[in-house]
Amino acid sequence: MSFIQYRKQNDVLGTVNRGNPADSGLCTLCESDCKGKCETWLSSLVGRKLLYPRDFGNVTAGSANIVALGVGYHALRIQGYAYDATGLPPGMTDSPDDCVFPRVDVSTEFGREVKTKCRVPIMTGALGSTFVAAKYWDSFAIGAALCGFPIVVGENVVGVDRKSVFKDGRVVESPEMDRRVNSFLRYYDGYGAIIVQMNVEDTRNGVAQYLIEKFGDKVILELKWGQGAKDIGGEIQVTDIEYARFLKDRGYIVDPDPYDPVAEAAYRSGALRSFARHSRLGASHLHSAEDVYEDFMNSIDFFRKLGYKRISLKTGAYGMEALALALRCAADAKLDLLTIDGAGGGTGMSPWNMMEYWGVPSLHLHAKTYEYCQVLKQRGIQPPDISLGGGFGREDHIFKALALCAPYTKLVCMGRAMMIPGFLGSNIEGVLRPERRAAVNGNWESLPPSVTAIGQKPEEIFAAWETVKAKVGAEEMKNIPFGAVAVCCLVDKLMAGLQQLMAGARRFSISAIRREDLMAANRETAEVTGIPFMLDAQHDKALEILKK
């Protein structure tokens, strides 16, 4: 995977990457002030229009993507079928008049005892204490609520909030956490969820107690074991030595030590410009899988007694033992969701070469997830509902992830891709509503040609503008961040594309998607995933037809 060079430019769609593209289609470094225009960036404005070649009526287009090198999601191809229709939603017949792609049902649900309904089978990655997450949160959260998918408040939000108030070592007031949750709940209509993640520091700070007392069962609690970008605690960078000292006093690891006279002198002279705040490793006091299992089950009992009806677990790109342990813990504890994030995952801040070289890549990890779920099922143990994450950005990624671990995958976790519309919409709002520029953290003074080529007014620029207005009302549009509208544009494109892929595979609901809807584009990928090589897939059925 490290040696694959993805195309920076797609002439058919008229998109281009500013930097080096990753498997997701995003640049490896995504800047909030970017003026375009990768596929995700442009989709955040024009929505489903970007599913099709540009300049219709004057062009023809042909794909050059016929060879797959290496192992990864790029080396899976999606099956299409010439007959049948499966997974028809209630009230839908198998008539060709019914079986059209806009009627494909992309809604989903997850949960053991309490079902959480979602309009679309995606969720965000954790958006925690990084300043990017804080600055654009309203766009992300309101967009998620309007579209009906879960959004995750990441770790350390309470701990880095200077306005948080603690009593007897426990948080009793956190304006930033309240803002994060309430921003989503304001437009929540029964679909999607607000999920709050907890790490070691959050547990010590009593975040779980704070949330249940303030928001009750409106919040899903997520325990964190790791992520695809790193296998140490979460990090942020701060440029103010006094803030660095505040974080150290609050119990965080700060590197270098802001109280060290040498570090202070370097800071005052300008040689040292920032401090890194780190979280602690979890479970360092446990020494076996049995210890972890027992400790985890005790923790779940504790959170259940607090009143949590819905609890999830997020694990990262660890090896096979940790994967199996996460699956077994989630299954036995009857958790509502297990998110499995493969290496290649995104981040707001992680050591770069750790991101490049630690952990198990997404496809390999997810393939093993299916195998281990099958082991649990064969033993009579119900596997948990699963969300797969790690480098997803397009509709084909969503289909492949849902199919690879079907029927266990209920959601696809998308991190950086779902942040781009927040950036872009905020930049546009800052230009068109200059009095709002500081509030929405807009970076632009004027609209670039990549935007003016689409339109000059928000009604012209955002394909989903009228859809959002119809949902919330014309008067309420003044309170909707442009970034949230852009989220709706991107989701419109992703879901229309997913509907088309599902219709071609004759799967008219998410629960109908199967592993056999995939084929491997090379034999190495077939060996890793257990998905047949494309010339072997359905070969037996082909011979049956020919030999009749």
C-alpha positions in Angstrom: 0.0 0.0 0.0 2.8 2.5 0.8 4.1 2.3 -2.7 0.8 2.8 -4.6 0.6 6.2 -6.2 -3.0 7.4 -6.6 -4.0 9.9 -9.3 -4.0 13.5 -8.3 -6.4 14.5 -11.0 -9.7 13.1 -12.4 -10.4 14.6 -15.7 -13.8 13.0 -16.0 -15.1 14.6 -12.9 -13.0 17.8 -13.2 -11.5 17.2 -9.7 -7.9 17.6 -8.6 -6.0 17.0 -5.4 -3.9 19.9 -4.1 -1.6 17.4 -2.3 -0.8 13.7 -2.5 -4.0 11.7 -2.4 -4.6 8.8 0.0 -6.8 5.7 -0.7 -9.8 7.8 0.6 -9.4 10.3 -2.3 -8.5 13.0 0.2 -5.1 14.6 0.3 -2.9 13.1 3.0 -2.8 16.7 4.5 -6.3 18.3 4.3 -6.2 22.0 5.0 -9.2 23.9 6.3 -8.6 26.9 4.0 -8.3 24.7 0.8 -9.9 26.3 -2.3 -10.4 23.0 -4.0 -11.1 20.8 -5.5 -10.8 17.1 -4.7 -13.8 14.9 -5.2 -15.1 15.3 -1.6 -14.6 19.1 -1.7 -16.6 19.5 -4.9 -19.2 17.0 -3.7 -19.8 19.3 -0.7 -21.2 21.9 -3.1 -22.8 20.1 -6.0 -23.9 16.9 -4.3 -25.0 14.0 -6.6 -24.1 15.9 -9.7 -20.5 14.8 -9.2 -21.5 11.1 -9.7 -21.4 11.8 -13.4 -18.8 13.0 -16.0 -18.7 16.7 -16.5 -19.7 18.6 -19.7 -22.6 16.3 -20.6 -23.5 16.5 -24.3 -20.0 17.3 -25.4 -17.9 14.4 -24.1 -17.6 10.7 -23.8 -15.8 9.1 -20.9 -14.1 5.8 -20.2 -12.5 4.2 -17.2 -8.8 3.4 -17.0 -9.2 1.6 -13.6 -8.7 -1.9 -14.9 -5.6 -3.1 -13.0 -5.2 -3.3 -9.2 -1.8 -3.5 -7.6 -1.3 -4.5 -4.0 -3.9 -5.3 -1.2 -6.4 -2.8 -0.1 -10.0 -1.7 -0.6 -9.0 -0.3 -4.0 -8.4 -4.0 -5.0 -12.0 -5.0 -4.3 -14.5 -4.7 -7.1 -18.3 -4.7 -6.8 -20.5 -7.3 -8.4 -23.5 -6.5 -10.6 -26.2 -8.9 -11.5 -28.4 -9.3 -14.6 -31.6 -10.5 -12.8 -33.5 -10.7 -9.5 -34.2 -8.2 -6.8 -33.4 -8.8 -3.1 -34.1 -7.0 0.1 -37.2 -5.2 -1.1 -38.5 -2.8 1.6 -42.1 -3.2 2.7 -44.6 -2.1 0.1 -42.1 -2.4 -2.8 -42.7 -5.0 -5.5 -40.1 -6.6 -7.8 -41.7 -4.8 -10.8 -39.2 -2.9 -12.9 -41.3 0.1 -12.2 -40.5 -0.3 -8.5 -36.9 -1.5 -8.7 -35.3 1.8 -9.6 -32.2 3.0 -7.7 -33.9 6.0 -5.9 -36.1 3.4 -4.1 -33.1 1.6 -2.6 -33.4 1.9 1.2 -30.1 3.1 2.7 -31.4 3.4 6.3 -29.9 1.2 9.0 -30.0 0.6 12.7 -27.7 -0.7 15.4 -27.9 -1.7 19.0 -28.6 -4.7 21.2 -31.5 -3.9 23.5 -32.2 -0.4 22.3 -32.1 0.2 18.5 -30.7 3.4 17.2 -32.1 4.3 13.8 -30.1 6.1 11.2 -31.2 7.4 7.8 -27.9 6.6 6.2 -25.2 3.9 7.1 -22.4 6.3 8.0 -21.1 7.9 11.2 -18.3 10.3 11.9 -15.0 9.4 13.5 -14.3 10.9 16.9 -14.0 14.7 16.8 -12.4 15.6 20.2 -10.0 18.1 21.7 -8.3 19.1 18.5 -9.0 22.8 17.7 -10.2 21.8 14.2 -13.0 19.8 15.8 -13.9 22.6 18.2 -13.9 25.4 15.6 -16.1 23.6 13.1 -18.2 21.5 15.5 -21.6 23.3 14.8 -21.3 22.5 11.1 -20.4 18.9 11.7 -23.0 18.3 14.4 -25.9 20.1 12.8 -25.1 18.5 9.5 -25.2 15.0 11.1 -28.5 15.8 12.8 -30.1 17.0 9.6 -28.9 13.9 7.7 -29.7 11.5 10.5 -26.3 9.8 11.2 -24.3 9.5 14.4 -21.6 11.9 15.3 -18.9 11.2 17.9 -17.5 13.7 20.5 -14.0 12.6 20.9 -11.8 12.3 24.0 -10.5 15.0 26.3 -13.1 17.7 25.5 -13.8 18.3 29.1 -10.2 18.2 30.2 -9.0 20.9 27.7 -11.9 23.2 28.4 -10.6 26.1 30.4 -14.1 26.9 31.6 -14.7 23.4 33.0 -15.4 23.4 36.7 -14.3 20.5 39.0 -15.4 19.6 42.4 -13.7 16.9 44.5 -11.9 15.8 41.3 -15.0 15.5 39.2 -16.3 17.7 36.5 -19.5 19.5 37.5 -19.6 22.1 34.7 -18.3 21.9 31.1 -19.6 24.6 28.7 -17.8 23.0 25.7 -19.2 19.6 26.3 -22.7 21.1 26.7 -22.2 23.0 23.4 -21.2 19.9 21.6 -24.1 17.8 22.7 -26.8 20.5 22.5 -25.7 21.6 19.0 -26.7 18.1 17.7 -29.8 17.7 19.9 -31.3 21.0 18.6 -31.9 19.4 15.2 -32.1 15.8 16.2 -35.4 14.2 15.0 -35.0 10.6 16.1 -32.4 9.5 13.6 -28.7 9.3 14.3 -27.1 9.8 17.7 -24.7 11.8 19.7 -21.9 9.6 21.0 -19.3 10.7 23.6 -15.9 9.0 23.8 -14.0 8.4 27.0 -10.3 7.7 27.6 -8.3 7.4 30.8 -8.4 11.1 31.7 -12.2 11.4 30.9 -12.9 8.4 33.2 -10.9 10.0 36.0 -12.6 13.4 35.4 -16.0 11.8 35.9 -17.2 12.6 32.4 -19.6 9.6 32.3 -21.3 10.8 35.5 -21.6 14.3 34.2 -23.2 13.2 31.0 -25.8 10.9 32.5 -26.8 13.4 35.0 -27.2 16.2 32.5 -28.4 14.4 29.3 -29.6 11.0 30.5 -30.0 8.4 27.8 -29.8 11.0 25.0 -26.1 10.2 24.8 -24.3 7.0 23.8 -21.1 6.4 25.8 -18.1 5.1 23.8 -15.1 3.5 25.5 -11.9 3.9 23.6 -9.1 1.4 23.1 -7.3 3.0 20.2 -7.6 4.3 16.7 -6.2 3.6 13.2 -3.9 6.6 13.3 -1.9 5.9 16.5 -1.6 3.5 19.4 -0.8 6.0 22.1 -3.0 8.5 23.8 -4.6 11.5 22.0 -2.6 14.6 21.3 -3.0 18.3 20.7 -0.5 21.1 20.2 -0.7 24.4 22.1 1.4 27.5 21.4 0.7 29.3 24.7 3.0 28.3 27.6 0.3 29.3 30.1 -2.2 27.0 28.5 0.4 24.3 28.4 0.9 24.7 32.2 -2.9 24.7 32.7 -3.1 21.3 30.9 -0.2 19.9 32.9 -1.9 21.1 36.1 -5.0 19.4 35.0 -3.1 16.1 34.9 -2.1 15.7 31.3 1.3 14.8 30.0 2.8 17.9 28.3 6.0 17.6 26.2 8.3 19.4 26.7 7.5 20.2 30.3 6.3 23.8 30.4 7.6 24.2 33.9 11.2 23.2 32.9 13.3 26.4 33.0 15.2 25.3 29.9 12.0 24.8 28.0 10.7 28.1 29.2 13.9 29.9 28.1 13.6 28.3 24.7 9.9 29.4 24.5 10.8 33.0 25.5 13.6 33.1 22.9 11.3 31.8 20.1 13.1 28.5 19.5 10.3 26.5 21.1 7.0 27.4 19.6 4.6 24.7 20.8 3.9 22.1 23.4 2.3 18.7 22.8 -0.4 17.5 25.2 -0.7 13.7 25.4 -3.1 11.4 27.1 -2.2 8.2 29.0 -2.1 4.7 27.7 -5.0 2.6 28.9 -4.7 -0.8 30.7 -1.0 -0.5 31.4 -1.7 -2.1 34.8 -3.2 -5.2 33.2 -1.0 -8.0 32.1 -3.2 -10.6 30.2 -6.2 -10.8 28.0 -8.1 -12.3 31.0 -7.2 -9.3 33.1 -8.5 -7.0 30.3 -11.7 -8.9 29.9 -12.5 -8.9 33.6 -11.7 -5.2 34.0 -13.8 -4.3 30.9 -16.8 -6.2 32.1 -16.5 -4.5 35.5 -16.4 -1.1 33.8 -19.5 -1.9 31.8 -21.3 -2.9 35.0 -20.3 0.4 36.5 -21.6 2.4 33.5 -24.8 0.4 33.4 -25.4 1.2 37.1 -24.9 4.9 36.3 -27.9 4.5 33.9 -26.3 4.1 30.5 -28.6 2.0 28.2 -26.4 2.3 25.1 -22.6 1.8 25.2 -20.1 1.3 22.4 -16.4 0.5 22.0 -13.9 1.9 19.7 -10.7 -0.1 18.9 -7.8 0.5 16.7 -5.4 -1.2 14.3 -3.9 -3.6 16.9 -3.1 -7.2 16.2 -5.3 -10.2 16.1 -5.4 -10.9 19.8 -6.7 -7.4 20.6 -9.2 -7.6 17.7 -10.6 -10.9 19.1 -10.6 -9.5 22.6 -12.6 -6.4 21.4 -15.1 -8.6 19.6 -15.5 -11.0 22.6 -15.8 -8.1 25.1 -18.4 -6.3 23.0 -20.4 -9.5 22.4 -20.4 -10.7 26.0 -21.2 -7.2 27.4 -24.0 -6.8 24.9 -22.6 -3.5 23.6 -24.6 -1.6 21.0 -21.7 -1.0 18.6 -18.1 -1.9 18.0 -16.1 0.5 15.8 -12.9 -1.1 14.3 -10.5 1.5 12.9 -7.8 0.2 10.6 -4.3 1.7 10.0 -4.4 4.4 7.4 -6.9 6.2 9.6 -7.0 10.0 9.8 -6.2 12.4 12.6 -6.0 16.0 13.8 -2.6 15.3 15.3 -0.6 12.1 15.5 3.1 11.3 15.0 3.4 11.1 11.2 5.6 8.0 11.0 3.4 6.3 13.5 0.5 6.9 11.2 2.6 5.5 8.3 4.0 2.4 9.8 2.1 1.2 12.9 -0.8 -1.3 12.9 -2.8 -3.4 10.6 -4.2 -1.8 7.4 -7.9 -1.5 7.2 -8.7 -4.2 4.7 -6.6 -6.8 6.4 -8.1 -6.0 9.8 -11.7 -5.9 8.5 -11.3 -9.2 6.7 -10.2 -10.8 10.0 -13.1 -9.1 11.7 -15.5 -11.1 9.6 -13.7 -14.4 10.2 -13.8 -13.8 14.0 -17.4 -12.9 13.9 -18.1 -16.1 12.2 -16.3 -18.0 14.9 -18.4 -16.3 17.6 -21.6 -17.1 15.6 -20.7 -20.8 15.2 -20.2 -21.0 19.0 -23.7 -19.5 19.6 -22.4 -16.1 20.6 -24.1 -13.1 18.9 -21.4 -10.9 17.4 -21.8 -7.2 18.1 -23.1 -4.7 15.5 -20.0 -3.3 13.8 -18.8 0.0 12.3 -15.7 -0.2 10.1 -13.4 2.8 9.7 -10.0 3.7 8.3 -9.6 5.7 5.1 -13.1 5.9 3.6 -14.3 8.8 1.5 -16.5 7.6 -1.4 -19.7 5.7 -2.0 -17.9 2.6 -3.3 -15.9 2.5 -0.1 -19.2 2.5 1.9 -20.6 -0.4 -0.2 -17.3 -2.4 0.1 -17.1 -2.0 3.9 -20.7 -3.0 4.4 -20.3 -6.0 2.1 -16.9 -7.2 3.5 -18.3 -7.9 7.0 -21.9 -8.4 6.1 -24.2 -9.0 7.8 -22.4 -7.6 10.9 -21.5 -4.2 9.5 -24.2 -1.7 10.2 -22.3 1.6 9.7 -19.2 2.9 8.0 -17.1 5.3 10.0 -15.9 8.3 8.0 -13.5 10.7 9.6 -11.7 13.3 7.6 -14.1 13.1 4.6 -17.0 14.3 6.8 -15.0 17.3 8.0 -14.3 18.8 4.5 -17.8 20.2 4.0 -17.6 21.9 7.4 -14.4 23.6 6.3 -15.7 24.6 2.9 -19.1 25.8 4.0 -17.6 27.9 6.8 -15.2 29.5 4.3 -18.1 30.4 2.0 -20.2 31.7 4.9 -17.3 33.9 6.0 -17.3 35.6 2.6 -21.1 35.9 2.1 -21.8 36.8 5.7 -18.7 38.7 6.8 -20.2 39.5 10.1 -20.2 35.7 10.8 -16.6 35.1 9.6 -15.0 35.0 13.0 -17.8 32.9 14.5 -17.6 30.2 11.8 -13.8 30.4 11.5 -13.9 31.3 7.8 -10.5 31.6 6.1 -11.4 33.4 2.9 -11.7 37.1 2.0 -13.4 36.4 -1.3 -14.9 33.4 -3.2 -12.3 31.6 -5.4 -13.0 30.8 -9.0 -13.6 27.1 -8.0 -16.7 28.3 -6.1 -17.9 31.2 -8.4 -17.9 28.8 -11.3 -20.9 27.2 -9.5 -22.6 30.3 -8.2 -22.5 33.6 -6.2 -25.3 33.1 -3.7 -25.7 30.2 -1.2 -28.9 29.1 -3.0 -26.9 28.7 -6.2 -23.7 27.3 -4.6 -25.2 24.5 -2.4 -27.2 21.8 -4.1 -28.8 20.8 -0.8 -29.9 24.4 0.1 -33.5 24.0 -0.8 -33.7 20.5 0.8 -32.4 21.8 4.1 -34.8 24.8 3.9 -37.7 22.5 3.3 -36.7 20.6 6.4 -36.1 23.4 8.9 -38.1 26.2 7.4 -37.0 29.4 5.7 -36.8 31.4 8.9 -34.6 28.8 10.6 -32.1 28.9 7.8 -30.4 31.9 9.4 -29.3 29.6 12.2 -28.0 26.8 9.9 -24.2 27.0 9.3 -23.3 26.8 5.6 -20.9 24.0 6.7 -23.9 21.9 7.8 -25.6 22.5 4.4 -22.4 21.4 2.8 -22.5 18.2 4.9 -25.9 17.5 3.4 -24.6 18.1 -0.1 -21.8 15.5 0.4 -24.2 13.0 2.0 -26.6 13.4 -0.9 -23.8 12.5 -3.3 -22.6 9.5 -1.2 -26.1 8.1 -0.7 -27.2 8.5 -4.3 -24.0 6.8 -5.4 -24.5 4.0 -2.8 -28.1 3.5 -4.0 -26.8 3.1 -7.6 -24.2 0.5 -6.6 -26.8 -1.4 -4.5 -29.4 -1.3 -7.3 -26.8 -2.8 -9.7 -26.1 -5.5 -7.2 -29.9 -6.0 -6.8 -29.7 -5.2 -3.1 -32.6 -2.8 -2.2 -31.8 -2.5 1.5 -28.6 -2.4 3.6 -29.4 -5.7 5.3 -29.5 -7.5 1.9 -25.9 -6.7 1.1 -23.6 -9.8 1.1 -20.0 -10.7 0.9 -20.6 -12.3 -2.5 -21.3 -8.9 -3.8 -17.6 -8.3 -3.9 -14.8 -9.9 -5.9 -11.0 -9.5 -5.6 -9.2 -7.7 -8.4 -6.0 -9.7 -7.8 -5.2 -13.0 -6.2 -3.2 -11.5 -3.3 -6.3 -9.6 -2.2 -8.4 -12.8 -2.6 -6.0 -14.6 -0.3 -6.1 -11.9 2.4 -9.9 -11.4 2.4 -11.4 -14.8 1.4 -13.2 -12.9 -1.3 -12.9 -14.9 -4.6 -10.7 -13.6 -7.4 -13.0 -12.1 -10.0 -12.4 -14.9 -12.6 -13.3 -17.5 -9.9 -16.3 -15.7 -8.5 -19.5 -17.4 -9.9 -17.4 -19.7 -12.0 -19.2 -22.8 -10.8 -22.6 -21.2 -11.7 -21.2 -20.3 -15.1 -20.2 -23.9 -15.8 -23.7 -25.1 -14.7 -25.3 -23.0 -17.4 -22.8 -24.0 -20.1 -23.1 -27.7 -19.4 -26.9 -28.0 -19.3 
